[in-house]
Amino acid sequence: QTIAGEHGLDGSGHYTGSSDLQLERMNVYFNEASSKKYVPRAVLVDLEPAALDAVRAGPFGQLFRP
C-alpha cells in the first residue's frame, strides 16, 4: 500500500497521481498491464489460503493478477 501510494496508484492499479516523476519511475516496482493498469512486479506473501484471502479482500486486492 505504501509503495503504491507513493507512486500515485489507487487500489485497482490505476494511476491517479499528478507527477511526471511518478510515471517515469513506475516501472521500478510495477508493470503496465492492459488499459493503463499497473500490477506489482513481485509479491512476497504466505501461500496459506487464509493469507491469500486476506490479501484479496484488502484495499489493494484488485491490484494483483489472479
CHARMM internal coordinates of N, CA and C (Angstrom, degrees):
IC EDIT
DIST 1 N 1 CA 1.4385
DIST 1 CA 1 C 1.5244
ANGL 1 N 1 CA 1 C 110.79
DIST 1 C 2 N 1.3111
ANGL 1 CA 1 C 2 N 115.70
DIHE 1 N 1 CA 1 C 2 N -40.09
DIST 2 N 2 CA 1.4624
ANGL 1 C 2 N 2 CA 119.09
DIHE 1 CA 1 C 2 N 2 CA -178.04
DIST 2 CA 2 C 1.5233
ANGL 2 N 2 CA 2 C 111.47
DIHE 1 C 2 N 2 CA 2 C -64.17
DIST 2 C 3 N 1.3218
ANGL 2 CA 2 C 3 N 116.62
DIHE 2 N 2 CA 2 C 3 N -48.98
DIST 3 N 3 CA 1.4691
ANGL 2 C 3 N 3 CA 120.21
DIHE 2 CA 2 C 3 N 3 CA -177.97
DIST 3 CA 3 C 1.5263
ANGL 3 N 3 CA 3 C 110.56
DIHE 2 C 3 N 3 CA 3 C -66.07
DIST 3 C 4 N 1.3248
ANGL 3 CA 3 C 4 N 117.21
DIHE 3 N 3 CA 3 C 4 N -40.13
DIST 4 N 4 CA 1.4671
ANGL 3 C 4 N 4 CA 119.92
DIHE 3 CA 3 C 4 N 4 CA 177.81
DIST 4 CA 4 C 1.5247
ANGL 4 N 4 CA 4 C 110.18
DIHE 3 C 4 N 4 CA 4 C -61.76
DIST 4 C 5 N 1.3113
ANGL 4 CA 4 C 5 N 116.96
DIHE 4 N 4 CA 4 C 5 N -43.49
DIST 5 N 5 CA 1.4568
ANGL 4 C 5 N 5 CA 120.81
DIHE 4 CA 4 C 5 N 5 CA 178.70
DIST 5 CA 5 C 1.5183
ANGL 5 N 5 CA 5 C 112.76
DIHE 4 C 5 N 5 CA 5 C -63.37
DIST 5 C 6 N 1.3294
ANGL 5 CA 5 C 6 N 116.31
DIHE 5 N 5 CA 5 C 6 N -40.12
DIST 6 N 6 CA 1.4626
ANGL 5 C 6 N 6 CA 120.45
DIHE 5 CA 5 C 6 N 6 CA 178.99
DIST 6 CA 6 C 1.5244
ANGL 6 N 6 CA 6 C 111.73
DIHE 5 C 6 N 6 CA 6 C -65.27
DIST 6 C 7 N 1.3174
ANGL 6 CA 6 C 7 N 117.00
DIHE 6 N 6 CA 6 C 7 N -25.91
DIST 7 N 7 CA 1.4591
ANGL 6 C 7 N 7 CA 121.02
DIHE 6 CA 6 C 7 N 7 CA 179.90
DIST 7 CA 7 C 1.5304
ANGL 7 N 7 CA 7 C 112.46
DIHE 6 C 7 N 7 CA 7 C -99.04
DIST 7 C 8 N 1.3171
ANGL 7 CA 7 C 8 N 118.15
DIHE 7 N 7 CA 7 C 8 N 6.02
DIST 8 N 8 CA 1.4579
ANGL 7 C 8 N 8 CA 121.37
DIHE 7 CA 7 C 8 N 8 CA 174.80
DIST 8 CA 8 C 1.5085
ANGL 8 N 8 CA 8 C 115.08
DIHE 7 C 8 N 8 CA 8 C 78.66
DIST 8 C 9 N 1.3361
ANGL 8 CA 8 C 9 N 117.90
DIHE 8 N 8 CA 8 C 9 N 27.23
DIST 9 N 9 CA 1.4622
ANGL 8 C 9 N 9 CA 120.60
DIHE 8 CA 8 C 9 N 9 CA 179.20
DIST 9 CA 9 C 1.5190
ANGL 9 N 9 CA 9 C 110.86
DIHE 8 C 9 N 9 CA 9 C -99.38
DIST 9 C 10 N 1.3283
ANGL 9 CA 9 C 10 N 115.54
DIHE 9 N 9 CA 9 C 10 N 142.52
DIST 10 N 10 CA 1.4609
ANGL 9 C 10 N 10 CA 119.44
DIHE 9 CA 9 C 10 N 10 CA 173.63
DIST 10 CA 10 C 1.5291
ANGL 10 N 10 CA 10 C 109.02
DIHE 9 C 10 N 10 CA 10 C -88.63
DIST 10 C 11 N 1.3153
ANGL 10 CA 10 C 11 N 117.05
DIHE 10 N 10 CA 10 C 11 N -177.03
DIST 11 N 11 CA 1.4579
ANGL 10 C 11 N 11 CA 122.05
DIHE 10 CA 10 C 11 N 11 CA -176.11
DIST 11 CA 11 C 1.5108
ANGL 11 N 11 CA 11 C 115.14
DIHE 10 C 11 N 11 CA 11 C -65.28
DIST 11 C 12 N 1.3157
ANGL 11 CA 11 C 12 N 117.82
DIHE 11 N 11 CA 11 C 12 N -17.62
DIST 12 N 12 CA 1.4662
ANGL 11 C 12 N 12 CA 120.25
DIHE 11 CA 11 C 12 N 12 CA 179.01
DIST 12 CA 12 C 1.5252
ANGL 12 N 12 CA 12 C 112.81
DIHE 11 C 12 N 12 CA 12 C -99.04
DIST 12 C 13 N 1.3366
ANGL 12 CA 12 C 13 N 117.42
DIHE 12 N 12 CA 12 C 13 N 0.62
DIST 13 N 13 CA 1.4539
ANGL 12 C 13 N 13 CA 121.07
DIHE 12 CA 12 C 13 N 13 CA 177.27
DIST 13 CA 13 C 1.5166
ANGL 13 N 13 CA 13 C 115.28
DIHE 12 C 13 N 13 CA 13 C 92.59
DIST 13 C 14 N 1.3140
ANGL 13 CA 13 C 14 N 117.88
DIHE 13 N 13 CA 13 C 14 N 9.12
DIST 14 N 14 CA 1.4618
ANGL 13 C 14 N 14 CA 121.33
DIHE 13 CA 13 C 14 N 14 CA 178.71
DIST 14 CA 14 C 1.5265
ANGL 14 N 14 CA 14 C 109.74
DIHE 13 C 14 N 14 CA 14 C -92.83
DIST 14 C 15 N 1.3182
ANGL 14 CA 14 C 15 N 115.41
DIHE 14 N 14 CA 14 C 15 N 140.81
DIST 15 N 15 CA 1.4600
ANGL 14 C 15 N 15 CA 121.30
DIHE 14 CA 14 C 15 N 15 CA -178.98
DIST 15 CA 15 C 1.5198
ANGL 15 N 15 CA 15 C 110.18
DIHE 14 C 15 N 15 CA 15 C -73.47
DIST 15 C 16 N 1.3293
ANGL 15 CA 15 C 16 N 116.08
DIHE 15 N 15 CA 15 C 16 N 125.56
DIST 16 N 16 CA 1.4619
ANGL 15 C 16 N 16 CA 121.51
DIHE 15 CA 15 C 16 N 16 CA 178.13
DIST 16 CA 16 C 1.5236
ANGL 16 N 16 CA 16 C 111.17
DIHE 15 C 16 N 16 CA 16 C -125.21
DIST 16 C 17 N 1.3182
ANGL 16 CA 16 C 17 N 116.75
DIHE 16 N 16 CA 16 C 17 N 6.94
DIST 17 N 17 CA 1.4590
ANGL 16 C 17 N 17 CA 121.02
DIHE 16 CA 16 C 17 N 17 CA -178.21
DIST 17 CA 17 C 1.5150
ANGL 17 N 17 CA 17 C 112.14
DIHE 16 C 17 N 17 CA 17 C -75.90
DIST 17 C 18 N 1.3310
ANGL 17 CA 17 C 18 N 114.68
DIHE 17 N 17 CA 17 C 18 N -177.42
DIST 18 N 18 CA 1.4603
ANGL 17 C 18 N 18 CA 119.28
DIHE 17 CA 17 C 18 N 18 CA -177.68
DIST 18 CA 18 C 1.5249
ANGL 18 N 18 CA 18 C 112.52
DIHE 17 C 18 N 18 CA 18 C -131.42
DIST 18 C 19 N 1.3158
ANGL 18 CA 18 C 19 N 118.02
DIHE 18 N 18 CA 18 C 19 N 8.82
DIST 19 N 19 CA 1.4536
ANGL 18 C 19 N 19 CA 121.19
DIHE 18 CA 18 C 19 N 19 CA -174.91
DIST 19 CA 19 C 1.5295
ANGL 19 N 19 CA 19 C 111.49
DIHE 18 C 19 N 19 CA 19 C -110.09
DIST 19 C 20 N 1.3204
ANGL 19 CA 19 C 20 N 116.10
DIHE 19 N 19 CA 19 C 20 N 132.27
DIST 20 N 20 CA 1.4642
ANGL 19 C 20 N 20 CA 120.29
DIHE 19 CA 19 C 20 N 20 CA 175.41
DIST 20 CA 20 C 1.5233
ANGL 20 N 20 CA 20 C 110.69
DIHE 19 C 20 N 20 CA 20 C -65.04
DIST 20 C 21 N 1.3151
ANGL 20 CA 20 C 21 N 116.94
DIHE 20 N 20 CA 20 C 21 N -31.46
DIST 21 N 21 CA 1.4621
ANGL 20 C 21 N 21 CA 121.23
DIHE 20 CA 20 C 21 N 21 CA 179.23
DIST 21 CA 21 C 1.5282
ANGL 21 N 21 CA 21 C 111.23
DIHE 20 C 21 N 21 CA 21 C -63.68
DIST 21 C 22 N 1.3305
ANGL 21 CA 21 C 22 N 117.35
DIHE 21 N 21 CA 21 C 22 N -36.74
DIST 22 N 22 CA 1.4665
ANGL 21 C 22 N 22 CA 120.62
DIHE 21 CA 21 C 22 N 22 CA 176.78
DIST 22 CA 22 C 1.5265
ANGL 22 N 22 CA 22 C 110.30
DIHE 21 C 22 N 22 CA 22 C -60.66
DIST 22 C 23 N 1.3092
ANGL 22 CA 22 C 23 N 117.07
DIHE 22 N 22 CA 22 C 23 N -45.36
DIST 23 N 23 CA 1.4665
ANGL 22 C 23 N 23 CA 120.96
DIHE 22 CA 22 C 23 N 23 CA -179.24
DIST 23 CA 23 C 1.5254
ANGL 23 N 23 CA 23 C 112.15
DIHE 22 C 23 N 23 CA 23 C -67.80
DIST 23 C 24 N 1.3241
ANGL 23 CA 23 C 24 N 117.29
DIHE 23 N 23 CA 23 C 24 N -36.78
DIST 24 N 24 CA 1.4619
ANGL 23 C 24 N 24 CA 120.57
DIHE 23 CA 23 C 24 N 24 CA 179.36
DIST 24 CA 24 C 1.5229
ANGL 24 N 24 CA 24 C 111.74
DIHE 23 C 24 N 24 CA 24 C -61.29
DIST 24 C 25 N 1.3133
ANGL 24 CA 24 C 25 N 116.53
DIHE 24 N 24 CA 24 C 25 N -35.86
DIST 25 N 25 CA 1.4662
ANGL 24 C 25 N 25 CA 120.75
DIHE 24 CA 24 C 25 N 25 CA -174.61
DIST 25 CA 25 C 1.5285
ANGL 25 N 25 CA 25 C 113.13
DIHE 24 C 25 N 25 CA 25 C -102.75
DIST 25 C 26 N 1.3062
ANGL 25 CA 25 C 26 N 117.15
DIHE 25 N 25 CA 25 C 26 N 9.61
DIST 26 N 26 CA 1.4631
ANGL 25 C 26 N 26 CA 121.53
DIHE 25 CA 25 C 26 N 26 CA -177.71
DIST 26 CA 26 C 1.5249
ANGL 26 N 26 CA 26 C 111.47
DIHE 25 C 26 N 26 CA 26 C -60.31
DIST 26 C 27 N 1.3292
ANGL 26 CA 26 C 27 N 117.48
DIHE 26 N 26 CA 26 C 27 N -36.50
DIST 27 N 27 CA 1.4635
ANGL 26 C 27 N 27 CA 120.43
DIHE 26 CA 26 C 27 N 27 CA -174.86
DIST 27 CA 27 C 1.5279
ANGL 27 N 27 CA 27 C 113.81
DIHE 26 C 27 N 27 CA 27 C -71.83
DIST 27 C 28 N 1.3123
ANGL 27 CA 27 C 28 N 118.49
DIHE 27 N 27 CA 27 C 28 N -4.15
DIST 28 N 28 CA 1.4634
ANGL 27 C 28 N 28 CA 120.81
DIHE 27 CA 27 C 28 N 28 CA 175.52
DIST 28 CA 28 C 1.5248
ANGL 28 N 28 CA 28 C 109.68
DIHE 27 C 28 N 28 CA 28 C -66.59
DIST 28 C 29 N 1.3272
ANGL 28 CA 28 C 29 N 117.00
DIHE 28 N 28 CA 28 C 29 N -42.66
DIST 29 N 29 CA 1.4636
ANGL 28 C 29 N 29 CA 121.67
DIHE 28 CA 28 C 29 N 29 CA -176.42
DIST 29 CA 29 C 1.5224
ANGL 29 N 29 CA 29 C 114.16
DIHE 28 C 29 N 29 CA 29 C -114.51
DIST 29 C 30 N 1.3335
ANGL 29 CA 29 C 30 N 118.00
DIHE 29 N 29 CA 29 C 30 N -17.49
DIST 30 N 30 CA 1.4581
ANGL 29 C 30 N 30 CA 120.99
DIHE 29 CA 29 C 30 N 30 CA -172.46
DIST 30 CA 30 C 1.5235
ANGL 30 N 30 CA 30 C 111.49
DIHE 29 C 30 N 30 CA 30 C -131.15
DIST 30 C 31 N 1.3313
ANGL 30 CA 30 C 31 N 115.77
DIHE 30 N 30 CA 30 C 31 N 149.61
DIST 31 N 31 CA 1.4618
ANGL 30 C 31 N 31 CA 122.88
DIHE 30 CA 30 C 31 N 31 CA 170.87
DIST 31 CA 31 C 1.5185
ANGL 31 N 31 CA 31 C 108.05
DIHE 30 C 31 N 31 CA 31 C -106.17
DIST 31 C 32 N 1.3332
ANGL 31 CA 31 C 32 N 116.09
DIHE 31 N 31 CA 31 C 32 N 144.06
DIST 32 N 32 CA 1.4638
ANGL 31 C 32 N 32 CA 119.58
DIHE 31 CA 31 C 32 N 32 CA 177.68
DIST 32 CA 32 C 1.5185
ANGL 32 N 32 CA 32 C 108.93
DIHE 31 C 32 N 32 CA 32 C -84.68
DIST 32 C 33 N 1.3112
ANGL 32 CA 32 C 33 N 116.28
DIHE 32 N 32 CA 32 C 33 N 123.91
DIST 33 N 33 CA 1.4612
ANGL 32 C 33 N 33 CA 122.49
DIHE 32 CA 32 C 33 N 33 CA 177.62
DIST 33 CA 33 C 1.5305
ANGL 33 N 33 CA 33 C 107.78
DIHE 32 C 33 N 33 CA 33 C -100.06
DIST 33 C 34 N 1.3041
ANGL 33 CA 33 C 34 N 116.40
DIHE 33 N 33 CA 33 C 34 N -162.58
DIST 34 N 34 CA 1.4615
ANGL 33 C 34 N 34 CA 120.29
DIHE 33 CA 33 C 34 N 34 CA -179.39
DIST 34 CA 34 C 1.5219
ANGL 34 N 34 CA 34 C 111.68
DIHE 33 C 34 N 34 CA 34 C -67.63
DIST 34 C 35 N 1.2873
ANGL 34 CA 34 C 35 N 115.63
DIHE 34 N 34 CA 34 C 35 N 154.98
DIST 35 N 35 CA 1.4688
ANGL 34 C 35 N 35 CA 125.52
DIHE 34 CA 34 C 35 N 35 CA 176.72
DIST 35 CA 35 C 1.5271
ANGL 35 N 35 CA 35 C 113.44
DIHE 34 C 35 N 35 CA 35 C 51.97
DIST 35 C 36 N 1.3336
ANGL 35 CA 35 C 36 N 115.96
DIHE 35 N 35 CA 35 C 36 N 44.29
DIST 36 N 36 CA 1.4730
ANGL 35 C 36 N 36 CA 122.03
DIHE 35 CA 35 C 36 N 36 CA 175.01
DIST 36 CA 36 C 1.5269
ANGL 36 N 36 CA 36 C 113.47
DIHE 35 C 36 N 36 CA 36 C 58.51
DIST 36 C 37 N 1.3082
ANGL 36 CA 36 C 37 N 116.68
DIHE 36 N 36 CA 36 C 37 N 29.54
DIST 37 N 37 CA 1.4625
ANGL 36 C 37 N 37 CA 121.09
DIHE 36 CA 36 C 37 N 37 CA 176.19
DIST 37 CA 37 C 1.5222
ANGL 37 N 37 CA 37 C 107.98
DIHE 36 C 37 N 37 CA 37 C -97.98
DIST 37 C 38 N 1.3106
ANGL 37 CA 37 C 38 N 116.51
DIHE 37 N 37 CA 37 C 38 N 138.74
DIST 38 N 38 CA 1.4550
ANGL 37 C 38 N 38 CA 121.82
DIHE 37 CA 37 C 38 N 38 CA 179.39
DIST 38 CA 38 C 1.5244
ANGL 38 N 38 CA 38 C 109.44
DIHE 37 C 38 N 38 CA 38 C -108.82
DIST 38 C 39 N 1.3280
ANGL 38 CA 38 C 39 N 115.36
DIHE 38 N 38 CA 38 C 39 N 138.45
DIST 39 N 39 CA 1.4707
ANGL 38 C 39 N 39 CA 121.38
DIHE 38 CA 38 C 39 N 39 CA 179.10
DIST 39 CA 39 C 1.5248
ANGL 39 N 39 CA 39 C 108.20
DIHE 38 C 39 N 39 CA 39 C -124.92
DIST 39 C 40 N 1.3350
ANGL 39 CA 39 C 40 N 117.51
DIHE 39 N 39 CA 39 C 40 N 149.04
DIST 40 N 40 CA 1.4659
ANGL 39 C 40 N 40 CA 120.40
DIHE 39 CA 39 C 40 N 40 CA -179.26
DIST 40 CA 40 C 1.5261
ANGL 40 N 40 CA 40 C 111.61
DIHE 39 C 40 N 40 CA 40 C -61.78
DIST 40 C 41 N 1.3179
ANGL 40 CA 40 C 41 N 116.02
DIHE 40 N 40 CA 40 C 41 N 143.70
DIST 41 N 41 CA 1.4667
ANGL 40 C 41 N 41 CA 120.65
DIHE 40 CA 40 C 41 N 41 CA 176.79
DIST 41 CA 41 C 1.5155
ANGL 41 N 41 CA 41 C 110.94
DIHE 40 C 41 N 41 CA 41 C -74.28
DIST 41 C 42 N 1.3259
ANGL 41 CA 41 C 42 N 117.27
DIHE 41 N 41 CA 41 C 42 N -28.78
DIST 42 N 42 CA 1.4655
ANGL 41 C 42 N 42 CA 121.47
DIHE 41 CA 41 C 42 N 42 CA 179.83
DIST 42 CA 42 C 1.5218
ANGL 42 N 42 CA 42 C 109.07
DIHE 41 C 42 N 42 CA 42 C -147.18
DIST 42 C 43 N 1.3233
ANGL 42 CA 42 C 43 N 115.06
DIHE 42 N 42 CA 42 C 43 N 145.89
DIST 43 N 43 CA 1.4610
ANGL 42 C 43 N 43 CA 121.24
DIHE 42 CA 42 C 43 N 43 CA 177.08
DIST 43 CA 43 C 1.5220
ANGL 43 N 43 CA 43 C 107.20
DIHE 42 C 43 N 43 CA 43 C -135.43
DIST 43 C 44 N 1.3106
ANGL 43 CA 43 C 44 N 116.66
DIHE 43 N 43 CA 43 C 44 N 125.06
DIST 44 N 44 CA 1.4553
ANGL 43 C 44 N 44 CA 121.74
DIHE 43 CA 43 C 44 N 44 CA 176.21
DIST 44 CA 44 C 1.5206
ANGL 44 N 44 CA 44 C 107.33
DIHE 43 C 44 N 44 CA 44 C -107.72
DIST 44 C 45 N 1.3276
ANGL 44 CA 44 C 45 N 116.00
DIHE 44 N 44 CA 44 C 45 N 112.82
DIST 45 N 45 CA 1.4602
ANGL 44 C 45 N 45 CA 120.31
DIHE 44 CA 44 C 45 N 45 CA -175.69
DIST 45 CA 45 C 1.5225
ANGL 45 N 45 CA 45 C 109.28
DIHE 44 C 45 N 45 CA 45 C -149.77
DIST 45 C 46 N 1.3034
ANGL 45 CA 45 C 46 N 115.64
DIHE 45 N 45 CA 45 C 46 N 149.56
DIST 46 N 46 CA 1.4574
ANGL 45 C 46 N 46 CA 121.93
DIHE 45 CA 45 C 46 N 46 CA 174.86
DIST 46 CA 46 C 1.5315
ANGL 46 N 46 CA 46 C 107.95
DIHE 45 C 46 N 46 CA 46 C -65.83
DIST 46 C 47 N 1.3232
ANGL 46 CA 46 C 47 N 117.60
DIHE 46 N 46 CA 46 C 47 N 136.16
DIST 47 N 47 CA 1.4615
ANGL 46 C 47 N 47 CA 120.85
DIHE 46 CA 46 C 47 N 47 CA -176.81
DIST 47 CA 47 C 1.5213
ANGL 47 N 47 CA 47 C 113.79
DIHE 46 C 47 N 47 CA 47 C -88.38
DIST 47 C 48 N 1.3117
ANGL 47 CA 47 C 48 N 117.24
DIHE 47 N 47 CA 47 C 48 N 7.34
DIST 48 N 48 CA 1.4565
ANGL 47 C 48 N 48 CA 120.03
DIHE 47 CA 47 C 48 N 48 CA 175.71
DIST 48 CA 48 C 1.5344
ANGL 48 N 48 CA 48 C 107.82
DIHE 47 C 48 N 48 CA 48 C -64.92
DIST 48 C 49 N 1.3336
ANGL 48 CA 48 C 49 N 118.10
DIHE 48 N 48 CA 48 C 49 N 138.05
DIST 49 N 49 CA 1.4694
ANGL 48 C 49 N 49 CA 120.52
DIHE 48 CA 48 C 49 N 49 CA -176.72
DIST 49 CA 49 C 1.5311
ANGL 49 N 49 CA 49 C 114.31
DIHE 48 C 49 N 49 CA 49 C -53.15
DIST 49 C 50 N 1.3171
ANGL 49 CA 49 C 50 N 118.32
DIHE 49 N 49 CA 49 C 50 N -38.99
DIST 50 N 50 CA 1.4668
ANGL 49 C 50 N 50 CA 120.16
DIHE 49 CA 49 C 50 N 50 CA -179.34
DIST 50 CA 50 C 1.5304
ANGL 50 N 50 CA 50 C 111.11
DIHE 49 C 50 N 50 CA 50 C -65.20
DIST 50 C 51 N 1.3233
ANGL 50 CA 50 C 51 N 117.32
DIHE 50 N 50 CA 50 C 51 N -38.03
DIST 51 N 51 CA 1.4628
ANGL 50 C 51 N 51 CA 120.72
DIHE 50 CA 50 C 51 N 51 CA 178.59
DIST 51 CA 51 C 1.5270
ANGL 51 N 51 CA 51 C 110.72
DIHE 50 C 51 N 51 CA 51 C -67.26
DIST 51 C 52 N 1.3176
ANGL 51 CA 51 C 52 N 117.19
DIHE 51 N 51 CA 51 C 52 N -42.32
DIST 52 N 52 CA 1.4666
ANGL 51 C 52 N 52 CA 120.59
DIHE 51 CA 51 C 52 N 52 CA 177.74
DIST 52 CA 52 C 1.5206
ANGL 52 N 52 CA 52 C 111.36
DIHE 51 C 52 N 52 CA 52 C -63.74
DIST 52 C 53 N 1.3150
ANGL 52 CA 52 C 53 N 116.97
DIHE 52 N 52 CA 52 C 53 N -40.71
DIST 53 N 53 CA 1.4673
ANGL 52 C 53 N 53 CA 120.61
DIHE 52 CA 52 C 53 N 53 CA 177.83
DIST 53 CA 53 C 1.5228
ANGL 53 N 53 CA 53 C 110.96
DIHE 52 C 53 N 53 CA 53 C -62.85
DIST 53 C 54 N 1.3339
ANGL 53 CA 53 C 54 N 116.65
DIHE 53 N 53 CA 53 C 54 N -38.84
DIST 54 N 54 CA 1.4642
ANGL 53 C 54 N 54 CA 120.54
DIHE 53 CA 53 C 54 N 54 CA 179.46
DIST 54 CA 54 C 1.5289
ANGL 54 N 54 CA 54 C 110.81
DIHE 53 C 54 N 54 CA 54 C -64.45
DIST 54 C 55 N 1.3211
ANGL 54 CA 54 C 55 N 117.14
DIHE 54 N 54 CA 54 C 55 N -40.16
DIST 55 N 55 CA 1.4670
ANGL 54 C 55 N 55 CA 120.49
DIHE 54 CA 54 C 55 N 55 CA 178.09
DIST 55 CA 55 C 1.5237
ANGL 55 N 55 CA 55 C 110.13
DIHE 54 C 55 N 55 CA 55 C -65.72
DIST 55 C 56 N 1.3206
ANGL 55 CA 55 C 56 N 117.18
DIHE 55 N 55 CA 55 C 56 N -46.47
DIST 56 N 56 CA 1.4734
ANGL 55 C 56 N 56 CA 120.68
DIHE 55 CA 55 C 56 N 56 CA -179.24
DIST 56 CA 56 C 1.5234
ANGL 56 N 56 CA 56 C 112.58
DIHE 55 C 56 N 56 CA 56 C -64.49
DIST 56 C 57 N 1.3288
ANGL 56 CA 56 C 57 N 117.42
DIHE 56 N 56 CA 56 C 57 N -31.97
DIST 57 N 57 CA 1.4628
ANGL 56 C 57 N 57 CA 121.18
DIHE 56 CA 56 C 57 N 57 CA -178.56
DIST 57 CA 57 C 1.5281
ANGL 57 N 57 CA 57 C 112.43
DIHE 56 C 57 N 57 CA 57 C -84.75
DIST 57 C 58 N 1.3212
ANGL 57 CA 57 C 58 N 117.60
DIHE 57 N 57 CA 57 C 58 N -11.56
DIST 58 N 58 CA 1.4595
ANGL 57 C 58 N 58 CA 121.73
DIHE 57 CA 57 C 58 N 58 CA -177.88
DIST 58 CA 58 C 1.5167
ANGL 58 N 58 CA 58 C 112.62
DIHE 57 C 58 N 58 CA 58 C -74.53
DIST 58 C 59 N 1.3325
ANGL 58 CA 58 C 59 N 116.54
DIHE 58 N 58 CA 58 C 59 N 178.75
DIST 59 N 59 CA 1.4644
ANGL 58 C 59 N 59 CA 120.89
DIHE 58 CA 58 C 59 N 59 CA -176.63
DIST 59 CA 59 C 1.5283
ANGL 59 N 59 CA 59 C 114.25
DIHE 58 C 59 N 59 CA 59 C -65.24
DIST 59 C 60 N 1.3348
ANGL 59 CA 59 C 60 N 117.97
DIHE 59 N 59 CA 59 C 60 N -19.09
DIST 60 N 60 CA 1.4574
ANGL 59 C 60 N 60 CA 120.98
DIHE 59 CA 59 C 60 N 60 CA 179.25
DIST 60 CA 60 C 1.5158
ANGL 60 N 60 CA 60 C 111.62
DIHE 59 C 60 N 60 CA 60 C -113.81
DIST 60 C 61 N 1.3125
ANGL 60 CA 60 C 61 N 117.84
DIHE 60 N 60 CA 60 C 61 N 23.22
DIST 61 N 61 CA 1.4571
ANGL 60 C 61 N 61 CA 122.30
DIHE 60 CA 60 C 61 N 61 CA -179.14
DIST 61 CA 61 C 1.5168
ANGL 61 N 61 CA 61 C 114.05
DIHE 60 C 61 N 61 CA 61 C -62.58
DIST 61 C 62 N 1.3289
ANGL 61 CA 61 C 62 N 117.62
DIHE 61 N 61 CA 61 C 62 N -27.88
DIST 62 N 62 CA 1.4666
ANGL 61 C 62 N 62 CA 121.63
DIHE 61 CA 61 C 62 N 62 CA 179.83
DIST 62 CA 62 C 1.5252
ANGL 62 N 62 CA 62 C 112.55
DIHE 61 C 62 N 62 CA 62 C -82.85
DIST 62 C 63 N 1.3204
ANGL 62 CA 62 C 63 N 116.44
DIHE 62 N 62 CA 62 C 63 N -4.79
DIST 63 N 63 CA 1.4568
ANGL 62 C 63 N 63 CA 121.00
DIHE 62 CA 62 C 63 N 63 CA -177.51
DIST 63 CA 63 C 1.5186
ANGL 63 N 63 CA 63 C 112.38
DIHE 62 C 63 N 63 CA 63 C -76.36
DIST 63 C 64 N 1.3225
ANGL 63 CA 63 C 64 N 117.28
DIHE 63 N 63 CA 63 C 64 N -23.29
DIST 64 N 64 CA 1.4547
ANGL 63 C 64 N 64 CA 121.67
DIHE 63 CA 63 C 64 N 64 CA -173.50
DIST 64 CA 64 C 1.5156
ANGL 64 N 64 CA 64 C 111.66
DIHE 63 C 64 N 64 CA 64 C -96.50
DIST 64 C 65 N 1.3186
ANGL 64 CA 64 C 65 N 115.87
DIHE 64 N 64 CA 64 C 65 N 147.04
DIST 65 N 65 CA 1.4613
ANGL 64 C 65 N 65 CA 120.25
DIHE 64 CA 64 C 65 N 65 CA 174.18
DIST 65 CA 65 C 1.5176
ANGL 65 N 65 CA 65 C 108.24
DIHE 64 C 65 N 65 CA 65 C -69.95
DIST 65 C 66 N 1.3243
ANGL 65 CA 65 C 66 N 117.09
DIHE 65 N 65 CA 65 C 66 N 146.79
DIST 66 N 66 CA 1.4727
ANGL 65 C 66 N 66 CA 118.68
DIHE 65 CA 65 C 66 N 66 CA -179.50
DIST 66 CA 66 C 1.5184
ANGL 66 N 66 CA 66 C 112.02
DIHE 65 C 66 N 66 CA 66 C -67.51
END
COOR INIT
IC SEED 1 N 1 CA 1 C
IC BUILD
